[in-house]
Amino acid sequence: MKAMMSHEPGGPETLKLTEIETPAPGPGQIRIAVRAAGVNFPDTLIIRDLYQFRPPRPFAPGGEVAGIVEEVGENVKNFAVGDRVLAGGVNGGFATHFIADVARTHKIPDAMPFEEAAAFMLTYGTSHYALKDRAKIKAGESLFILGAAGGVGAAAIELGKAFDAKVVAGVSSEAKATFCTEIGADETLVYPRELDRDAQKALSNDIKNLCGGEGADVVYDAVGGDYAEPAVRALAWEGRFLVVGFPAGIPKIPLNLTLLKSCQIVGVFWGAFTMRNPAKNAEYVAELFQFYNEGKIRPRVTAAFPLEDAAAALELLEHRKATGKVVLTTS
């Protein structure tokens, strides 16, 4: 098999296409012939040793794949050779073959393209868990999304509409705003790439106005940095601020804001949730496939690269130029 391997900490340019022995699945595992692999922001961190988990090197990044079951291990009852599946993990996805635990593997509809399947679970799983479980969003509430044109942000737009919320998409360019409108955002807000105190105050006011004057009931923050504090200030009474990611840096929030607004700052760690509460996660996954079959959600794959061009795909995310989802293909 072939894989884009990280042999030393560094940027996307350090990945090397490497030929390695094709592994056999162990008990409770399957081997997937990968057709497509999702590219996500954590992949840019894990190769630099900046992620929560540090796999032993050499390793291939990539936490989600889609393909065809090629071999099943012992005690595997619900999957067979030839099944079309998607699967997840911490790493190993940027490869032609992937060993998956059956607990993290799902069969996909016959009509679901592999590129969409590889772009499905991490983004929609994260955003669904964030909105339904952590924010407990209600129909008619307002939702403001920072980084709305990215993978998890675009998923949050579609899921926000599926939950009957008013969705305001925050983005860094007019082109991204157009993309968000096309996938269902009710309003868009283009914020500057750099914020001084005056710009932060203006951003808070703009968020409040677009969310109905009182502020956002839920803020979904997939950006962090200097954008987080003005978004917290734009929360409505008893609002919920969802901490999803930090591509712009880890923010520092004055906690007096939580008292003044009686609001909540809520962490979103979907990966840990799936391991700690697999039964509830299975319910959520079933709802996601229901939404997909009903046409309420669909991954927007806007860029596809061959496996050997994984560095270019990762750089697209690092430079915040991607809209929707980016995938790698093996054929």
N, C-alpha and C positions, 0 to 999 in steps of 0.2 A: 504494500500500500504506500501511498504518498501522503505527506502532510507538510504544512507550513509550520516549521518548528521554531520555538524560541530556545536558543542555546545559551543566551546571556541576557541580563536585563538591558532594556533599551527600547527605542521607538520601533515603528512598523518596519523600518528599513533593515532591522536586524533579523527578521524572519527569513528562514531559508527552506526552500523546497527540498525535502529529505525523503529518501526511500527507506522504509523500515519494515520489519516483519509484521505481517497481518495477524493481529491477536485473535485468539479464540474466546468466545463468551464463556463466563463462568456460570455457576448456579444462579438462577434468577436474572440472567442477562441475555441479551440478544446482540448479534452483530448486524449493523445496518450498512448497506451499500449506499453511501451518501450521494444524493443528487443535488442538494442545495444546503447551504449553511448560512444562518443569520449572522450579521455583523452588528455588534452592539458596543456602546461606549465602554462598558467594563472590560472589553477585550483590549482597549487601548491602555488600561490601567494594569491588567494582570501581567502583561509582558514587561512592564517596568517595575514589577514587585510593589505596586501601589494599591492592589486590591485586597479585600478582606482575607482571601485565600491565596496561598502561594504554592502552586504545585511544584513538585521536584522537576528540575530540568534534566534533559530537554522535554518540552511539552508543546503541544499545539494549542493555541487559544481557540475560542469558539464554544459558546454554551448552548447552541440550539441547532439541530439538523433536521432534515427530512429526507426520506429515501425508502428503500425496500429492504425488508428483513431478508438477510442472507443466510443466517445460521442462528439456531436457538440453543441456549444452554440447558442444563438440567433443571427440572422443576418448573419449567415455563409451560403454562397451559393455555394462556389466552392469546398467544401470538404464534404464527406459523410462517415458514419460508414463503416469500412472495407478498406478504402483507405490506400495504403502503402505510407508513407511520411518520410521526414526528417524535422527537425525543430531546431531552435537555440534560445538562450537567454543568459543571464548573468550567471545564475545558475539554479539548480534544476534538472539537467540531470542524476545524479547518483541515480536513483530511478526506480521503476517498472512502474511509471506513471508520465506523464509530461503534464503540461498545457502550450499550445503554442498559441501565437498570430498568426492568419492566415497570417498576413503580413510577418511573418518570417518562414513560413511553405511551403514546396514544395513537390509535388508528385514526386515519384521516378519511374524509369522504372521497369517493372516486373522482369527483369533479374538482377537487381542490388541487391546484397546481403545487408542485413541490416547492417552488419559490415562495408562494404564499404560506405554505405550511411551515417553512423554515423561518418565516418572519412573524409567526403567529403567537407562540406561547409566552415568550418572555415579555413582550411589550403589552399584549392584552392581559396576560396574567397579572403583571405588575399593576396596570391601571385599573383593572377590575377589582383587585384586592384593595387598592388604595381608595377607590371611590365607594365601593359597596361595604367593605369591612371596616376600614379605618375611618373614613369620613361619614359613613352611613348617610350618603347623600339622598335627598328626598326630591320627588317631583316638584318642579316649580322653583327650586333653589337655583342660585347663580353660582357658576363655576368659572374661575379664572385660571388659565393654564399658562405658566411660564415655559418657554421652549416648546410651543405647541406644534411646530412643524416637524419635530424629530420623531423617532420611532414611538417612544412611550407617550409623547405629547399628542401625536395624531391618534393613537389608540384611545387616549383620554377624551378627545373630542367626540369620537364615535360612541364611546361608552356613556359619556355625559348625555348625549342625545338619546341613547337607548334607555337611560334612566329618567328621561323627560326633564332634564335640567336646562337652564339657559347657559349657553357656553360662550365664553369670551376667550379668544385665542390671542396670547401674547407672543410676538415674534420679532425678529430683528431686521426684517426687510419686507418690502411690498410684495416681492415674488412669493415669499413664504406666507404672507397674509392671503394672497390669492389661493394658494394651495389649501390653506385651512378653511377658507370659505367653500371651496369645492367639495370638501369632505364633510361639511355640515356645521361649521361654526356659525353662531348667530351674529357675532360681532368679532372684529379683529382690532388689535392694538399693536402698532409698530413702535417698539421702544429703542432708544439709542444704544449703541454698542458700548458706550462708556457713560457712567453716571456720576455727576457731582451732586451736592446736596440739593441744589435747586431742581435738577433733573429728577432726583428721587422723589421730591415733593410733588412735582408735576405728574410723575408716573402714578403715585398713590391716588391723586385726584382723578386721573383718567380712568383708572381701574374702577374706582367708586362710581363714577358717572356711567360707565358702560354696564356696570352690574346693577344699576337701578337706583343709585344715589346713596343707599345705606352702606354699600360695600359688598364684597363677595362673601357668600356663605361658605364657599370652599375655595381655597387656593391650592393648586397642584404645582409644586415647584420642582421642575427638573433641570434647573439652571444654577441656583445658589448665588454666591458672590454678592455683589452690591444690589442685586435685584430682590433679594429675600426680604430685607427690612421694609422697603416701601410696599411690598406685597402684604406683609403682616399688618402694616398700618392701614391697608385698604380693606381689611377684613370687617365684616359686619359683626354685630353683637352675637356672641357665642359661635363665631365662625371657626372653621377648622383649617389649619395650615398643614399641608401634606409635604413632608420632607422626602424627596424622591432621588435627587442626584445633585452633583456639584461640579459640572464642567467649568463653571466660572469661579470656582473656589468655595471653600467652606465658610459660610457667613457667621457673623456674631450678631445675635438678636437681643435687644434690650428686653429683659423679661418683664419690665413694668407694663409693656404693651399687652401681655396676656392678662394682667389684672384689669387694666382699663377697659378691655373689650370682652372680658370673661371668655376668652377664646382658648383654643387648644393648638399646640404644636405637636404634630403626630408623625412618628417615624413610619416609613414604609419599607420593610425588608421582606419582599415576597419570597425570595429563595428560602429563607429560614422558615417562613410560615408554611411552605409546602412540605417541609420535613417535620415540623412540629405538629401540624394538624392535617395529615393527609386526607382524612375523611371529608373535612370541610372543603379542602382544596379540590377534591374530586367533584363536589357539588358545583363549585365555581367553574371548573373546566367544562362540565356538562352544559352550564348556562352559556359559556362562551361559544361552544359549538352550536348551540341553539340559535344564538344571535347571528352566527356566521351563516347558518342554513336559511335564516329568515332575511338575510341581506342587510342586517343592521350594522355589521362590521365586516371589513375586508382589508387585509394588509395592503398598503400602497407601496409596492416594490418599485422604487424609482431609479435604482441603479443595480446592475448585476455585473460582477467581475468574475473571470475565471479564477480558480483556486490559486494559481501561481501569482496573481495580481492582488493578493490579500493586503499587501502594504498600501496600495493605492486606495483600497476600500476603507482601511482604517484611517488613513490621512483625511479622507473626505469627512469622516465623523469628527476627527480631532479639530479640524479647522471650521467646524460647525457649518459646513456647506450642504449637508445632506438634508433632504426633505423625505418624510416617510421612512421606508426601510431600505437598507442596503444588504445584498446577499452575495455569496460566492456560489459558483456552480462548478460541478466536476465534469460536465460533458456538454 
